[in-house]
């Protein structure tokens, strides 16, 4: 039973790390595809609408990644 628990724990950690990496990669790709720097627009120019859009994108991608890993 302990071997199964350890195997499941390692698998969960690997899948969580993989999901975070994929989510980060999709954000970078999206940032490169847009004609402006997303981070600068959100942080320096306080573009609230863009922040909501990027947050919604992150949530949507998280759901897709979680469904694909599951």
N, C-alpha and C positions, 0 to 999 in steps of 0.2 A: 504494500500500500504506500509506503514511503517513496518508493521509486516512481510510482505513478504520480504522486503529488509533486515530486521534484521535476519530473518531466513536464507536467502541466504548467508548473511555475516558470520554467525556462521557456517553454513555448509562448506563454503569455507575455513574458518580457521581450522576447524576440519580435513577436507580432506588434506589440505596442511601439517598440523602437522603429520597426519598419513603417508603421503607420505615420509616426511623427516625421520620419525622413521623407516619405512620399508627400505628406501635406506641406512640408517646408519646400520641397522641390516644385510643387504646383504653384506655390506663392511666388517663388523666384521666376518661374516661367511666365506667370501672369504679369509680374512686374516688368519683365523684359519685353513682353508683347504690347504693353501699353505705351503710348507716346510720351509719358511723363513718369517721374519717380513717385511711386505710390507712397512710400514711407515719408518722403519730404512733403507731399501734398497733405497727408494726414497729420503729421506731427508739427511741421513748421507753419503751414498755411491754415491749419485747423479746419480742413474740409470734412465736415461731419457727414455729408451725404456719401462721400467716398469711403469713409470709415465704416458706415453701415453696410455699404455694398461689399467691401472686402470682408467684413465680419460674416455677412450672409454667405459669401463665397466659401469662406473657411468652414463654416458649419455644414454647408452642402457637401463639400469635398470630404469632410470628416465622416459624414454619413455614408458616402459612397465607398470610402476606403474601409470603414468598419464592416460594411456589408460584403465587400470583396474578400476581406480577410476571414470573416466568419464562415 
